[in-house]
Amino acid sequence: MKNQSISLKSFAVTGGKIARALRPYAGVLFFLLIAAAYGFVILRINSLSTAPVDQSAVDSQAQSAAKPHVDANTIQQLQALKDNSVNVQTLFQDNRLNPFQE
C-alpha cells in the first residue's frame, strides 16, 4: 500500500469518477430513491395507524371534553328573538313537526 494522504482534492477526483460511471443509471437510481421514500412513508403510516390505543389517554380526553356551555344571556336573547318574530316561529314550529320537509 502506498502512503496516500486524504485530501479534499482526492475526494473530488474519486467522486467525479463515480459520478461518470453512474451517469447512465441516473434515472433508475432516482426512481429507486423515490420508490424507497414512498415505501418508507407507507410503512410508517401503516405502523402508526395500527398502533394500540391507550385507554387512559382516551378516558382523560373524554373527561376533559366538557359539555357545550351556552351563556344564560344568550339563551334569553334567542328566546326573545324567537318569540318576537312570526317568521322564525313558523320555521321553528315547522321543523319540529317535520324536520325532513323541504
C-alpha positions as CSV (number, residue, x, y, z in Angstrom):
1,M,0.0,0.0,0.0
2,K,1.2,3.4,-0.8
3,N,1.2,6.1,1.8
4,Q,-1.7,8.2,0.4
5,S,-2.9,11.4,2.0
6,I,-6.5,12.0,2.3
7,S,-7.4,15.4,0.9
8,L,-10.4,17.1,-0.5
9,K,-8.9,17.1,-3.9
10,S,-8.6,13.3,-3.9
11,F,-12.3,13.0,-2.9
12,A,-13.3,15.3,-5.7
13,V,-11.4,13.2,-8.3
14,T,-12.9,9.9,-6.9
15,G,-16.3,11.4,-6.7
16,G,-16.1,12.6,-10.3
17,K,-15.1,9.1,-11.5
18,I,-18.0,7.6,-9.6
19,A,-20.4,10.2,-11.0
20,R,-19.3,9.5,-14.6
21,A,-19.7,5.7,-14.0
22,L,-23.2,6.1,-12.6
23,R,-24.5,8.8,-15.1
24,P,-26.2,6.2,-17.4
25,Y,-28.1,4.9,-14.4
26,A,-29.2,8.2,-13.0
27,G,-32.9,7.7,-14.0
28,V,-33.0,4.3,-12.4
29,L,-31.3,5.4,-9.3
30,F,-33.6,8.4,-9.0
31,F,-36.6,6.1,-9.4
32,L,-35.3,3.8,-6.7
33,L,-34.7,6.7,-4.4
34,I,-38.3,8.0,-4.8
35,A,-39.7,4.4,-4.5
36,A,-37.8,3.9,-1.3
37,A,-39.0,7.2,0.1
38,Y,-42.7,6.3,-0.7
39,G,-42.2,2.8,0.7
40,F,-40.9,4.3,4.0
41,V,-43.8,6.7,4.2
42,I,-46.3,3.9,3.6
43,L,-44.7,1.6,6.2
44,R,-44.7,4.4,8.8
45,I,-48.4,5.3,8.1
46,N,-49.3,1.6,8.4
47,S,-47.4,1.2,11.6
48,L,-48.8,4.3,13.2
49,S,-52.4,3.6,12.1
50,T,-52.4,0.2,13.7
51,A,-50.8,1.4,17.0
52,P,-52.8,0.3,20.1
53,V,-54.9,2.9,21.7
54,D,-54.0,3.9,25.3
55,Q,-57.3,3.7,27.2
56,S,-56.1,6.1,29.9
57,A,-55.5,8.7,27.3
58,V,-58.9,8.2,25.8
59,D,-60.5,8.4,29.2
60,S,-58.7,11.6,30.1
61,Q,-59.7,13.2,26.7
62,A,-63.3,12.1,27.3
63,Q,-63.4,13.7,30.8
64,S,-61.7,16.9,29.6
65,A,-64.3,17.3,26.8
66,A,-66.9,19.2,28.7
67,K,-70.5,19.6,27.6
68,P,-71.1,22.7,25.5
69,H,-71.9,25.6,27.6
70,V,-74.3,28.3,26.4
71,D,-74.5,31.5,28.4
72,A,-77.8,32.2,30.1
73,N,-77.9,35.7,28.5
74,T,-77.5,34.2,25.0
75,I,-80.4,31.7,25.7
76,Q,-82.6,34.6,26.8
77,Q,-81.8,36.6,23.7
78,L,-82.5,33.7,21.4
79,Q,-85.8,33.0,23.2
80,A,-86.8,36.7,22.8
81,L,-85.9,36.7,19.1
82,K,-87.9,33.5,18.6
83,D,-90.9,34.9,20.4
84,N,-90.9,38.3,18.6
85,S,-90.6,37.0,15.1
86,V,-93.5,35.3,13.4
87,N,-91.4,34.0,10.6
88,V,-88.9,32.5,12.9
89,Q,-91.7,30.9,15.0
90,T,-93.1,29.3,11.9
91,L,-89.6,28.0,10.9
92,F,-89.1,26.5,14.4
93,Q,-92.5,25.0,14.6
94,D,-92.5,23.5,11.1
95,N,-89.1,22.0,11.6
96,R,-90.1,20.5,14.9
97,L,-93.1,18.8,13.4
98,N,-91.4,17.5,10.2
99,P,-87.6,18.2,10.1
100,F,-87.1,16.5,6.8
101,Q,-89.7,18.5,4.8
102,E,-88.2,20.8,2.2
